[in-house]
Amino acid sequence: MDVQNQAELLDKIRNNLKRVLDPELKLNVVDLGLIYDLSLVEERVAAITMTLTTPGCPLHDSIVSGVKYCVEEMEEIDRAEVQLVWEPAWSPDKMTEDGLRTLGRL
């Protein structure tokens, strides 16, 4: 896959991930700034490095599973490898402008 097609697919994945909401905040994982890295490690295999707002998040499994399933349901992707990290810690400064605006912080 050439660089342009790869970039377009990564943008498509990122936009698709906006369907995954944090159930408590009702904001998607992209605009919340929970997605730290997104790459294609092999053809049709996406790698996502993400975090959650707090290590003790009670909805840990549902959010991480939602990210994995959201990407794997795309016709261009066969497998999504999701890595959950705690460093760097999440903070509101990682949110997008859309996310901040939605929560009334902009």
Gaussian input, Z-matrix of N, CA and C with variables (Angstrom, degrees):
# hf/3-21g

backbone

0 1
 N
 C     1     B1
 C     2     B2     1     A1
 N     3     B3     2     A2     1     D1
 C     4     B4     3     A3     2     D2
 C     5     B5     4     A4     3     D3
 N     6     B6     5     A5     4     D4
 C     7     B7     6     A6     5     D5
 C     8     B8     7     A7     6     D6
 N     9     B9     8     A8     7     D7
 C    10    B10     9     A9     8     D8
 C    11    B11    10    A10     9     D9
 N    12    B12    11    A11    10    D10
 C    13    B13    12    A12    11    D11
 C    14    B14    13    A13    12    D12
 N    15    B15    14    A14    13    D13
 C    16    B16    15    A15    14    D14
 C    17    B17    16    A16    15    D15
 N    18    B18    17    A17    16    D16
 C    19    B19    18    A18    17    D17
 C    20    B20    19    A19    18    D18
 N    21    B21    20    A20    19    D19
 C    22    B22    21    A21    20    D20
 C    23    B23    22    A22    21    D21
 N    24    B24    23    A23    22    D22
 C    25    B25    24    A24    23    D23
 C    26    B26    25    A25    24    D24
 N    27    B27    26    A26    25    D25
 C    28    B28    27    A27    26    D26
 C    29    B29    28    A28    27    D27
 N    30    B30    29    A29    28    D28
 C    31    B31    30    A30    29    D29
 C    32    B32    31    A31    30    D30
 N    33    B33    32    A32    31    D31
 C    34    B34    33    A33    32    D32
 C    35    B35    34    A34    33    D33
 N    36    B36    35    A35    34    D34
 C    37    B37    36    A36    35    D35
 C    38    B38    37    A37    36    D36
 N    39    B39    38    A38    37    D37
 C    40    B40    39    A39    38    D38
 C    41    B41    40    A40    39    D39
 N    42    B42    41    A41    40    D40
 C    43    B43    42    A42    41    D41
 C    44    B44    43    A43    42    D42
 N    45    B45    44    A44    43    D43
 C    46    B46    45    A45    44    D44
 C    47    B47    46    A46    45    D45
 N    48    B48    47    A47    46    D46
 C    49    B49    48    A48    47    D47
 C    50    B50    49    A49    48    D48
 N    51    B51    50    A50    49    D49
 C    52    B52    51    A51    50    D50
 C    53    B53    52    A52    51    D51
 N    54    B54    53    A53    52    D52
 C    55    B55    54    A54    53    D53
 C    56    B56    55    A55    54    D54
 N    57    B57    56    A56    55    D55
 C    58    B58    57    A57    56    D56
 C    59    B59    58    A58    57    D57
 N    60    B60    59    A59    58    D58
 C    61    B61    60    A60    59    D59
 C    62    B62    61    A61    60    D60
 N    63    B63    62    A62    61    D61
 C    64    B64    63    A63    62    D62
 C    65    B65    64    A64    63    D63
 N    66    B66    65    A65    64    D64
 C    67    B67    66    A66    65    D65
 C    68    B68    67    A67    66    D66
 N    69    B69    68    A68    67    D67
 C    70    B70    69    A69    68    D68
 C    71    B71    70    A70    69    D69
 N    72    B72    71    A71    70    D70
 C    73    B73    72    A72    71    D71
 C    74    B74    73    A73    72    D72
 N    75    B75    74    A74    73    D73
 C    76    B76    75    A75    74    D74
 C    77    B77    76    A76    75    D75
 N    78    B78    77    A77    76    D76
 C    79    B79    78    A78    77    D77
 C    80    B80    79    A79    78    D78
 N    81    B81    80    A80    79    D79
 C    82    B82    81    A81    80    D80
 C    83    B83    82    A82    81    D81
 N    84    B84    83    A83    82    D82
 C    85    B85    84    A84    83    D83
 C    86    B86    85    A85    84    D84
 N    87    B87    86    A86    85    D85
 C    88    B88    87    A87    86    D86
 C    89    B89    88    A88    87    D87
 N    90    B90    89    A89    88    D88
 C    91    B91    90    A90    89    D89
 C    92    B92    91    A91    90    D90
 N    93    B93    92    A92    91    D91
 C    94    B94    93    A93    92    D92
 C    95    B95    94    A94    93    D93
 N    96    B96    95    A95    94    D94
 C    97    B97    96    A96    95    D95
 C    98    B98    97    A97    96    D96
 N    99    B99    98    A98    97    D97
 C   100   B100    99    A99    98    D98
 C   101   B101   100   A100    99    D99
 N   102   B102   101   A101   100   D100
 C   103   B103   102   A102   101   D101
 C   104   B104   103   A103   102   D102
 N   105   B105   104   A104   103   D103
 C   106   B106   105   A105   104   D104
 C   107   B107   106   A106   105   D105
 N   108   B108   107   A107   106   D106
 C   109   B109   108   A108   107   D107
 C   110   B110   109   A109   108   D108
 N   111   B111   110   A110   109   D109
 C   112   B112   111   A111   110   D110
 C   113   B113   112   A112   111   D111
 N   114   B114   113   A113   112   D112
 C   115   B115   114   A114   113   D113
 C   116   B116   115   A115   114   D114
 N   117   B117   116   A116   115   D115
 C   118   B118   117   A117   116   D116
 C   119   B119   118   A118   117   D117
 N   120   B120   119   A119   118   D118
 C   121   B121   120   A120   119   D119
 C   122   B122   121   A121   120   D120
 N   123   B123   122   A122   121   D121
 C   124   B124   123   A123   122   D122
 C   125   B125   124   A124   123   D123
 N   126   B126   125   A125   124   D124
 C   127   B127   126   A126   125   D125
 C   128   B128   127   A127   126   D126
 N   129   B129   128   A128   127   D127
 C   130   B130   129   A129   128   D128
 C   131   B131   130   A130   129   D129
 N   132   B132   131   A131   130   D130
 C   133   B133   132   A132   131   D131
 C   134   B134   133   A133   132   D132
 N   135   B135   134   A134   133   D133
 C   136   B136   135   A135   134   D134
 C   137   B137   136   A136   135   D135
 N   138   B138   137   A137   136   D136
 C   139   B139   138   A138   137   D137
 C   140   B140   139   A139   138   D138
 N   141   B141   140   A140   139   D139
 C   142   B142   141   A141   140   D140
 C   143   B143   142   A142   141   D141
 N   144   B144   143   A143   142   D142
 C   145   B145   144   A144   143   D143
 C   146   B146   145   A145   144   D144
 N   147   B147   146   A146   145   D145
 C   148   B148   147   A147   146   D146
 C   149   B149   148   A148   147   D147
 N   150   B150   149   A149   148   D148
 C   151   B151   150   A150   149   D149
 C   152   B152   151   A151   150   D150
 N   153   B153   152   A152   151   D151
 C   154   B154   153   A153   152   D152
 C   155   B155   154   A154   153   D153
 N   156   B156   155   A155   154   D154
 C   157   B157   156   A156   155   D155
 C   158   B158   157   A157   156   D156
 N   159   B159   158   A158   157   D157
 C   160   B160   159   A159   158   D158
 C   161   B161   160   A160   159   D159
 N   162   B162   161   A161   160   D160
 C   163   B163   162   A162   161   D161
 C   164   B164   163   A163   162   D162
 N   165   B165   164   A164   163   D163
 C   166   B166   165   A165   164   D164
 C   167   B167   166   A166   165   D165
 N   168   B168   167   A167   166   D166
 C   169   B169   168   A168   167   D167
 C   170   B170   169   A169   168   D168
 N   171   B171   170   A170   169   D169
 C   172   B172   171   A171   170   D170
 C   173   B173   172   A172   171   D171
 N   174   B174   173   A173   172   D172
 C   175   B175   174   A174   173   D173
 C   176   B176   175   A175   174   D174
 N   177   B177   176   A176   175   D175
 C   178   B178   177   A177   176   D176
 C   179   B179   178   A178   177   D177
 N   180   B180   179   A179   178   D178
 C   181   B181   180   A180   179   D179
 C   182   B182   181   A181   180   D180
 N   183   B183   182   A182   181   D181
 C   184   B184   183   A183   182   D182
 C   185   B185   184   A184   183   D183
 N   186   B186   185   A185   184   D184
 C   187   B187   186   A186   185   D185
 C   188   B188   187   A187   186   D186
 N   189   B189   188   A188   187   D187
 C   190   B190   189   A189   188   D188
 C   191   B191   190   A190   189   D189
 N   192   B192   191   A191   190   D190
 C   193   B193   192   A192   191   D191
 C   194   B194   193   A193   192   D192
 N   195   B195   194   A194   193   D193
 C   196   B196   195   A195   194   D194
 C   197   B197   196   A196   195   D195
 N   198   B198   197   A197   196   D196
 C   199   B199   198   A198   197   D197
 C   200   B200   199   A199   198   D198
 N   201   B201   200   A200   199   D199
 C   202   B202   201   A201   200   D200
 C   203   B203   202   A202   201   D201
 N   204   B204   203   A203   202   D202
 C   205   B205   204   A204   203   D203
 C   206   B206   205   A205   204   D204
 N   207   B207   206   A206   205   D205
 C   208   B208   207   A207   206   D206
 C   209   B209   208   A208   207   D207
 N   210   B210   209   A209   208   D208
 C   211   B211   210   A210   209   D209
 C   212   B212   211   A211   210   D210
 N   213   B213   212   A212   211   D211
 C   214   B214   213   A213   212   D212
 C   215   B215   214   A214   213   D213
 N   216   B216   215   A215   214   D214
 C   217   B217   216   A216   215   D215
 C   218   B218   217   A217   216   D216
 N   219   B219   218   A218   217   D217
 C   220   B220   219   A219   218   D218
 C   221   B221   220   A220   219   D219
 N   222   B222   221   A221   220   D220
 C   223   B223   222   A222   221   D221
 C   224   B224   223   A223   222   D222
 N   225   B225   224   A224   223   D223
 C   226   B226   225   A225   224   D224
 C   227   B227   226   A226   225   D225
 N   228   B228   227   A227   226   D226
 C   229   B229   228   A228   227   D227
 C   230   B230   229   A229   228   D228
 N   231   B231   230   A230   229   D229
 C   232   B232   231   A231   230   D230
 C   233   B233   232   A232   231   D231
 N   234   B234   233   A233   232   D232
 C   235   B235   234   A234   233   D233
 C   236   B236   235   A235   234   D234
 N   237   B237   236   A236   235   D235
 C   238   B238   237   A237   236   D236
 C   239   B239   238   A238   237   D237
 N   240   B240   239   A239   238   D238
 C   241   B241   240   A240   239   D239
 C   242   B242   241   A241   240   D240
 N   243   B243   242   A242   241   D241
 C   244   B244   243   A243   242   D242
 C   245   B245   244   A244   243   D243
 N   246   B246   245   A245   244   D244
 C   247   B247   246   A246   245   D245
 C   248   B248   247   A247   246   D246
 N   249   B249   248   A248   247   D247
 C   250   B250   249   A249   248   D248
 C   251   B251   250   A250   249   D249
 N   252   B252   251   A251   250   D250
 C   253   B253   252   A252   251   D251
 C   254   B254   253   A253   252   D252
 N   255   B255   254   A254   253   D253
 C   256   B256   255   A255   254   D254
 C   257   B257   256   A256   255   D255
 N   258   B258   257   A257   256   D256
 C   259   B259   258   A258   257   D257
 C   260   B260   259   A259   258   D258
 N   261   B261   260   A260   259   D259
 C   262   B262   261   A261   260   D260
 C   263   B263   262   A262   261   D261
 N   264   B264   263   A263   262   D262
 C   265   B265   264   A264   263   D263
 C   266   B266   265   A265   264   D264
 N   267   B267   266   A266   265   D265
 C   268   B268   267   A267   266   D266
 C   269   B269   268   A268   267   D267
 N   270   B270   269   A269   268   D268
 C   271   B271   270   A270   269   D269
 C   272   B272   271   A271   270   D270
 N   273   B273   272   A272   271   D271
 C   274   B274   273   A273   272   D272
 C   275   B275   274   A274   273   D273
 N   276   B276   275   A275   274   D274
 C   277   B277   276   A276   275   D275
 C   278   B278   277   A277   276   D276
 N   279   B279   278   A278   277   D277
 C   280   B280   279   A279   278   D278
 C   281   B281   280   A280   279   D279
 N   282   B282   281   A281   280   D280
 C   283   B283   282   A282   281   D281
 C   284   B284   283   A283   282   D282
 N   285   B285   284   A284   283   D283
 C   286   B286   285   A285   284   D284
 C   287   B287   286   A286   285   D285
 N   288   B288   287   A287   286   D286
 C   289   B289   288   A288   287   D287
 C   290   B290   289   A289   288   D288
 N   291   B291   290   A290   289   D289
 C   292   B292   291   A291   290   D290
 C   293   B293   292   A292   291   D291
 N   294   B294   293   A293   292   D292
 C   295   B295   294   A294   293   D293
 C   296   B296   295   A295   294   D294
 N   297   B297   296   A296   295   D295
 C   298   B298   297   A297   296   D296
 C   299   B299   298   A298   297   D297
 N   300   B300   299   A299   298   D298
 C   301   B301   300   A300   299   D299
 C   302   B302   301   A301   300   D300
 N   303   B303   302   A302   301   D301
 C   304   B304   303   A303   302   D302
 C   305   B305   304   A304   303   D303
 N   306   B306   305   A305   304   D304
 C   307   B307   306   A306   305   D305
 C   308   B308   307   A307   306   D306
 N   309   B309   308   A308   307   D307
 C   310   B310   309   A309   308   D308
 C   311   B311   310   A310   309   D309
 N   312   B312   311   A311   310   D310
 C   313   B313   312   A312   311   D311
 C   314   B314   313   A313   312   D312
 N   315   B315   314   A314   313   D313
 C   316   B316   315   A315   314   D314
 C   317   B317   316   A316   315   D315

   B1=1.4599
   B2=1.5254
   B3=1.3285
   B4=1.4602
   B5=1.5274
   B6=1.3154
   B7=1.4702
   B8=1.5281
   B9=1.3239
   B10=1.4625
   B11=1.5221
   B12=1.3290
   B13=1.4665
   B14=1.5200
   B15=1.3321
   B16=1.4602
   B17=1.5235
   B18=1.3339
   B19=1.4687
   B20=1.5242
   B21=1.3210
   B22=1.4615
   B23=1.5212
   B24=1.3285
   B25=1.4619
   B26=1.5249
   B27=1.3240
   B28=1.4709
   B29=1.5277
   B30=1.3324
   B31=1.4692
   B32=1.5291
   B33=1.3171
   B34=1.4696
   B35=1.5232
   B36=1.3424
   B37=1.4646
   B38=1.5251
   B39=1.3409
   B40=1.4688
   B41=1.5323
   B42=1.3229
   B43=1.4684
   B44=1.5216
   B45=1.3185
   B46=1.4585
   B47=1.5327
   B48=1.3276
   B49=1.4677
   B50=1.5307
   B51=1.3068
   B52=1.4692
   B53=1.5265
   B54=1.3198
   B55=1.4739
   B56=1.5268
   B57=1.3309
   B58=1.4702
   B59=1.5236
   B60=1.3231
   B61=1.4637
   B62=1.5138
   B63=1.3187
   B64=1.4546
   B65=1.5288
   B66=1.3382
   B67=1.4682
   B68=1.5272
   B69=1.3124
   B70=1.4658
   B71=1.5179
   B72=1.3279
   B73=1.4603
   B74=1.5191
   B75=1.3361
   B76=1.4672
   B77=1.5329
   B78=1.3249
   B79=1.4535
   B80=1.5153
   B81=1.3215
   B82=1.4579
   B83=1.5288
   B84=1.3310
   B85=1.4661
   B86=1.5246
   B87=1.3353
   B88=1.4714
   B89=1.5219
   B90=1.3353
   B91=1.4590
   B92=1.5250
   B93=1.3284
   B94=1.4688
   B95=1.5334
   B96=1.3197
   B97=1.4644
   B98=1.5165
   B99=1.3270
   B100=1.4626
   B101=1.5249
   B102=1.3233
   B103=1.4601
   B104=1.5239
   B105=1.3223
   B106=1.4696
   B107=1.5195
   B108=1.3236
   B109=1.4523
   B110=1.5145
   B111=1.3121
   B112=1.4532
   B113=1.5187
   B114=1.3268
   B115=1.4615
   B116=1.5220
   B117=1.3227
   B118=1.4613
   B119=1.5131
   B120=1.3242
   B121=1.4598
   B122=1.5161
   B123=1.3035
   B124=1.4585
   B125=1.5206
   B126=1.3257
   B127=1.4491
   B128=1.5266
   B129=1.3217
   B130=1.4627
   B131=1.5338
   B132=1.3537
   B133=1.4654
   B134=1.5318
   B135=1.3282
   B136=1.4549
   B137=1.5242
   B138=1.3316
   B139=1.4617
   B140=1.5259
   B141=1.3137
   B142=1.4562
   B143=1.5194
   B144=1.3227
   B145=1.4606
   B146=1.5171
   B147=1.3181
   B148=1.4642
   B149=1.5213
   B150=1.3063
   B151=1.4547
   B152=1.5241
   B153=1.2936
   B154=1.4623
   B155=1.5241
   B156=1.3072
   B157=1.4650
   B158=1.5188
   B159=1.3418
   B160=1.4653
   B161=1.5230
   B162=1.3463
   B163=1.4681
   B164=1.5251
   B165=1.2991
   B166=1.4603
   B167=1.5144
   B168=1.3198
   B169=1.4644
   B170=1.5274
   B171=1.3320
   B172=1.4622
   B173=1.5308
   B174=1.3221
   B175=1.4590
   B176=1.5248
   B177=1.3238
   B178=1.4663
   B179=1.5168
   B180=1.3194
   B181=1.4611
   B182=1.5249
   B183=1.3088
   B184=1.4618
   B185=1.5265
   B186=1.3178
   B187=1.4659
   B188=1.5278
   B189=1.3276
   B190=1.4622
   B191=1.5300
   B192=1.3166
   B193=1.4620
   B194=1.5248
   B195=1.3086
   B196=1.4608
   B197=1.5148
   B198=1.3308
   B199=1.4680
   B200=1.5251
   B201=1.3160
   B202=1.4710
   B203=1.5286
   B204=1.3106
   B205=1.4584
   B206=1.5299
   B207=1.3138
   B208=1.4615
   B209=1.5295
   B210=1.3236
   B211=1.4640
   B212=1.5277
   B213=1.3108
   B214=1.4665
   B215=1.5257
   B216=1.3090
   B217=1.4545
   B218=1.5253
   B219=1.3079
   B220=1.4648
   B221=1.5256
   B222=1.3132
   B223=1.4633
   B224=1.5217
   B225=1.3219
   B226=1.4660
   B227=1.5271
   B228=1.3336
   B229=1.4725
   B230=1.5244
   B231=1.3321
   B232=1.4679
   B233=1.5264
   B234=1.3381
   B235=1.4663
   B236=1.5320
   B237=1.3148
   B238=1.4648
   B239=1.5215
   B240=1.3074
   B241=1.4640
   B242=1.5230
   B243=1.3204
   B244=1.4645
   B245=1.5189
   B246=1.3291
   B247=1.4600
   B248=1.5241
   B249=1.3128
   B250=1.4558
   B251=1.5207
   B252=1.3327
   B253=1.4645
   B254=1.5265
   B255=1.3130
   B256=1.4740
   B257=1.5180
   B258=1.3101
   B259=1.4633
   B260=1.5076
   B261=1.2827
   B262=1.4667
   B263=1.5271
   B264=1.2924
   B265=1.4629
   B266=1.5264
   B267=1.3378
   B268=1.4538
   B269=1.5178
   B270=1.3303
   B271=1.4622
   B272=1.5206
   B273=1.3175
   B274=1.4685
   B275=1.5358
   B276=1.3265
   B277=1.4625
   B278=1.5349
   B279=1.3174
   B280=1.4694
   B281=1.5264
   B282=1.3308
   B283=1.4592
   B284=1.5250
   B285=1.3268
   B286=1.4614
   B287=1.5271
   B288=1.3360
   B289=1.4656
   B290=1.5198
   B291=1.3423
   B292=1.4716
   B293=1.5206
   B294=1.3374
   B295=1.4415
   B296=1.5162
   B297=1.3199
   B298=1.4610
   B299=1.5299
   B300=1.3074
   B301=1.4681
   B302=1.5282
   B303=1.3366
   B304=1.4599
   B305=1.5251
   B306=1.3241
   B307=1.4701
   B308=1.5330
   B309=1.3276
   B310=1.4546
   B311=1.5052
   B312=1.3410
   B313=1.4660
   B314=1.5254
   B315=1.3154
   B316=1.4660
   B317=1.4994
   A1=107.75
   A2=115.55
   A3=117.63
   A4=110.47
   A5=115.21
   A6=121.53
   A7=111.64
   A8=117.22
   A9=119.75
   A10=111.39
   A11=117.20
   A12=120.10
   A13=111.39
   A14=116.52
   A15=120.51
   A16=110.14
   A17=116.97
   A18=120.67
   A19=110.94
   A20=116.90
   A21=120.49
   A22=111.34
   A23=116.92
   A24=119.91
   A25=110.91
   A26=117.57
   A27=120.14
   A28=110.73
   A29=117.52
   A30=120.57
   A31=110.78
   A32=116.10
   A33=120.43
   A34=110.74
   A35=116.69
   A36=120.44
   A37=109.99
   A38=116.04
   A39=120.02
   A40=110.68
   A41=117.07
   A42=120.05
   A43=111.45
   A44=117.20
   A45=121.32
   A46=111.06
   A47=116.00
   A48=120.18
   A49=112.76
   A50=116.60
   A51=119.38
   A52=111.64
   A53=116.59
   A54=120.72
   A55=111.62
   A56=117.65
   A57=121.65
   A58=108.18
   A59=115.58
   A60=120.61
   A61=112.24
   A62=115.24
   A63=120.63
   A64=104.41
   A65=118.30
   A66=120.65
   A67=114.27
   A68=117.66
   A69=119.62
   A70=112.00
   A71=116.90
   A72=120.84
   A73=113.46
   A74=117.25
   A75=122.76
   A76=111.26
   A77=115.61
   A78=122.25
   A79=108.02
   A80=117.06
   A81=119.46
   A82=112.63
   A83=115.03
   A84=121.53
   A85=113.08
   A86=116.92
   A87=119.88
   A88=109.78
   A89=117.42
   A90=120.60
   A91=112.75
   A92=116.61
   A93=119.61
   A94=111.57
   A95=117.06
   A96=120.80
   A97=112.44
   A98=116.90
   A99=120.09
   A100=112.79
   A101=118.03
   A102=121.99
   A103=107.73
   A104=116.03
   A105=120.77
   A106=112.29
   A107=117.83
   A108=120.20
   A109=109.35
   A110=114.29
   A111=122.11
   A112=106.89
   A113=116.66
   A114=120.04
   A115=110.14
   A116=114.11
   A117=121.22
   A118=106.34
   A119=117.13
   A120=121.13
   A121=112.12
   A122=115.88
   A123=124.45
   A124=105.28
   A125=115.59
   A126=117.34
   A127=108.32
   A128=115.11
   A129=123.65
   A130=113.98
   A131=117.00
   A132=121.17
   A133=108.44
   A134=116.10
   A135=122.02
   A136=109.99
   A137=115.63
   A138=121.71
   A139=107.67
   A140=115.82
   A141=122.19
   A142=108.40
   A143=115.73
   A144=121.06
   A145=105.80
   A146=114.81
   A147=119.17
   A148=110.89
   A149=114.18
   A150=121.33
   A151=108.15
   A152=115.98
   A153=122.65
   A154=107.33
   A155=116.48
   A156=119.18
   A157=112.28
   A158=116.59
   A159=120.48
   A160=109.25
   A161=117.68
   A162=119.88
   A163=113.49
   A164=118.25
   A165=121.13
   A166=113.44
   A167=117.21
   A168=121.47
   A169=110.37
   A170=118.28
   A171=120.55
   A172=112.90
   A173=117.24
   A174=120.76
   A175=111.94
   A176=115.12
   A177=123.13
   A178=112.20
   A179=117.95
   A180=122.05
   A181=112.46
   A182=117.18
   A183=118.96
   A184=111.75
   A185=118.51
   A186=120.71
   A187=110.56
   A188=117.50
   A189=121.06
   A190=110.36
   A191=117.37
   A192=120.87
   A193=111.05
   A194=116.37
   A195=120.40
   A196=112.18
   A197=116.95
   A198=121.19
   A199=109.63
   A200=116.56
   A201=121.08
   A202=110.98
   A203=117.50
   A204=121.21
   A205=112.55
   A206=116.91
   A207=121.19
   A208=110.59
   A209=117.04
   A210=121.11
   A211=110.25
   A212=117.21
   A213=119.93
   A214=113.46
   A215=118.70
   A216=119.83
   A217=112.21
   A218=117.56
   A219=120.82
   A220=109.40
   A221=116.94
   A222=120.09
   A223=112.66
   A224=118.64
   A225=121.72
   A226=113.60
   A227=117.28
   A228=121.35
   A229=110.12
   A230=115.42
   A231=120.73
   A232=111.68
   A233=116.54
   A234=119.38
   A235=109.99
   A236=114.93
   A237=121.62
   A238=108.43
   A239=115.50
   A240=121.61
   A241=107.17
   A242=116.17
   A243=121.34
   A244=109.02
   A245=115.00
   A246=120.84
   A247=108.18
   A248=115.80
   A249=121.97
   A250=108.70
   A251=116.99
   A252=122.02
   A253=109.69
   A254=114.70
   A255=120.24
   A256=111.93
   A257=117.22
   A258=122.39
   A259=108.37
   A260=120.24
   A261=125.27
   A262=110.59
   A263=114.00
   A264=120.02
   A265=109.63
   A266=115.15
   A267=119.72
   A268=109.69
   A269=115.59
   A270=122.33
   A271=107.38
   A272=117.75
   A273=120.27
   A274=113.87
   A275=118.44
   A276=119.22
   A277=112.28
   A278=118.04
   A279=122.35
   A280=112.37
   A281=116.86
   A282=121.52
   A283=110.94
   A284=115.81
   A285=120.81
   A286=108.96
   A287=115.44
   A288=119.25
   A289=111.06
   A290=116.70
   A291=119.78
   A292=111.18
   A293=116.72
   A294=120.54
   A295=112.57
   A296=115.39
   A297=119.76
   A298=111.02
   A299=116.17
   A300=120.92
   A301=109.95
   A302=117.14
   A303=121.46
   A304=111.05
   A305=116.39
   A306=119.91
   A307=112.20
   A308=117.36
   A309=121.03
   A310=114.59
   A311=116.96
   A312=119.97
   A313=112.62
   A314=117.18
   A315=119.82
   A316=109.49
   D1=131.29
   D2=-179.03
   D3=-76.93
   D4=168.42
   D5=-173.11
   D6=-61.26
   D7=-40.98
   D8=-179.42
   D9=-65.13
   D10=-44.85
   D11=178.43
   D12=-64.63
   D13=-37.04
   D14=177.88
   D15=-64.12
   D16=-44.66
   D17=179.14
   D18=-62.77
   D19=-40.09
   D20=178.59
   D21=-65.17
   D22=-39.89
   D23=178.59
   D24=-67.02
   D25=-40.91
   D26=177.99
   D27=-63.13
   D28=-38.95
   D29=175.72
   D30=-63.50
   D31=-40.53
   D32=178.67
   D33=-63.91
   D34=-41.60
   D35=177.84
   D36=-62.89
   D37=-46.57
   D38=-179.54
   D39=-59.47
   D40=-43.77
   D41=178.50
   D42=-65.06
   D43=-38.54
   D44=177.88
   D45=-64.08
   D46=-36.16
   D47=179.64
   D48=-65.09
   D49=-16.34
   D50=177.45
   D51=-67.75
   D52=-9.03
   D53=175.60
   D54=-79.45
   D55=-15.51
   D56=-178.09
   D57=-89.92
   D58=115.47
   D59=-176.49
   D60=-104.16
   D61=146.04
   D62=166.40
   D63=-76.21
   D64=115.74
   D65=-174.10
   D66=-60.69
   D67=-29.67
   D68=-179.12
   D69=-77.75
   D70=-43.26
   D71=-176.52
   D72=-91.82
   D73=-12.91
   D74=-178.74
   D75=56.47
   D76=38.69
   D77=178.66
   D78=-130.80
   D79=143.47
   D80=-176.18
   D81=-72.81
   D82=158.62
   D83=-173.70
   D84=-66.72
   D85=-26.10
   D86=178.28
   D87=-73.06
   D88=-52.58
   D89=-178.73
   D90=-67.89
   D91=-24.45
   D92=174.19
   D93=-72.91
   D94=-17.72
   D95=-179.09
   D96=83.72
   D97=23.96
   D98=-178.89
   D99=-83.41
   D100=-18.09
   D101=179.45
   D102=-90.42
   D103=110.40
   D104=-178.16
   D105=-88.70
   D106=-36.31
   D107=-178.62
   D108=-151.65
   D109=146.64
   D110=179.73
   D111=-141.82
   D112=126.31
   D113=-179.70
   D114=-150.08
   D115=167.10
   D116=173.30
   D117=-106.78
   D118=114.46
   D119=-176.76
   D120=-89.47
   D121=-22.34
   D122=174.84
   D123=-151.77
   D124=168.07
   D125=174.72
   D126=-62.64
   D127=128.46
   D128=177.75
   D129=72.51
   D130=13.76
   D131=177.46
   D132=-125.90
   D133=118.34
   D134=179.18
   D135=-101.85
   D136=142.72
   D137=174.29
   D138=-116.58
   D139=128.69
   D140=-179.15
   D141=-123.42
   D142=124.54
   D143=172.34
   D144=-106.08
   D145=126.46
   D146=-175.91
   D147=-143.80
   D148=170.96
   D149=175.29
   D150=-135.54
   D151=-177.56
   D152=173.22
   D153=-126.28
   D154=168.11
   D155=-176.42
   D156=-66.78
   D157=-30.92
   D158=176.77
   D159=-144.63
   D160=146.31
   D161=178.97
   D162=-60.16
   D163=-29.26
   D164=-178.80
   D165=-93.26
   D166=20.33
   D167=-177.18
   D168=-54.30
   D169=120.46
   D170=-177.91
   D171=-68.33
   D172=-15.55
   D173=-177.84
   D174=-103.88
   D175=20.59
   D176=-178.18
   D177=-46.40
   D178=-56.09
   D179=-175.05
   D180=-64.27
   D181=-41.35
   D182=-176.63
   D183=-69.27
   D184=-36.98
   D185=179.75
   D186=-70.66
   D187=-47.67
   D188=179.86
   D189=-63.19
   D190=-43.43
   D191=177.31
   D192=-63.32
   D193=-39.60
   D194=177.72
   D195=-60.35
   D196=-41.12
   D197=177.56
   D198=-62.99
   D199=-48.43
   D200=-178.30
   D201=-60.01
   D202=-50.34
   D203=-177.39
   D204=-68.05
   D205=-36.07
   D206=179.10
   D207=-60.58
   D208=-41.24
   D209=-179.66
   D210=-76.81
   D211=-42.28
   D212=-177.36
   D213=-68.28
   D214=-18.90
   D215=178.04
   D216=-81.39
   D217=-6.99
   D218=176.92
   D219=-73.22
   D220=140.02
   D221=-177.16
   D222=-65.88
   D223=-23.50
   D224=-178.73
   D225=-83.67
   D226=-9.68
   D227=-173.75
   D228=-121.63
   D229=132.79
   D230=175.70
   D231=-96.81
   D232=-32.84
   D233=-175.43
   D234=-146.07
   D235=140.69
   D236=174.59
   D237=-119.19
   D238=125.71
   D239=177.22
   D240=-103.67
   D241=112.04
   D242=-176.52
   D243=-105.87
   D244=123.22
   D245=176.90
   D246=-112.48
   D247=123.51
   D248=178.62
   D249=-95.08
   D250=126.17
   D251=-179.14
   D252=-125.54
   D253=158.38
   D254=178.67
   D255=-116.34
   D256=-5.84
   D257=177.44
   D258=-123.64
   D259=127.76
   D260=-4.28
   D261=-71.04
   D262=150.07
   D263=-179.88
   D264=-66.24
   D265=145.97
   D266=177.15
   D267=-70.28
   D268=145.03
   D269=170.99
   D270=-148.57
   D271=161.12
   D272=-177.58
   D273=-58.17
   D274=-21.12
   D275=179.42
   D276=-69.32
   D277=-9.20
   D278=176.78
   D279=-85.44
   D280=-9.06
   D281=-178.27
   D282=-72.28
   D283=151.61
   D284=174.59
   D285=-76.71
   D286=167.77
   D287=175.58
   D288=-60.91
   D289=-39.08
   D290=177.28
   D291=-60.88
   D292=-41.61
   D293=178.97
   D294=-64.36
   D295=-44.71
   D296=178.59
   D297=-63.17
   D298=-41.01
   D299=179.77
   D300=-64.21
   D301=-42.38
   D302=-179.58
   D303=-60.94
   D304=-39.60
   D305=-179.61
   D306=-87.00
   D307=4.23
   D308=177.09
   D309=74.51
   D310=26.14
   D311=-178.86
   D312=-104.54
   D313=7.39
   D314=-179.03
   D315=-125.85

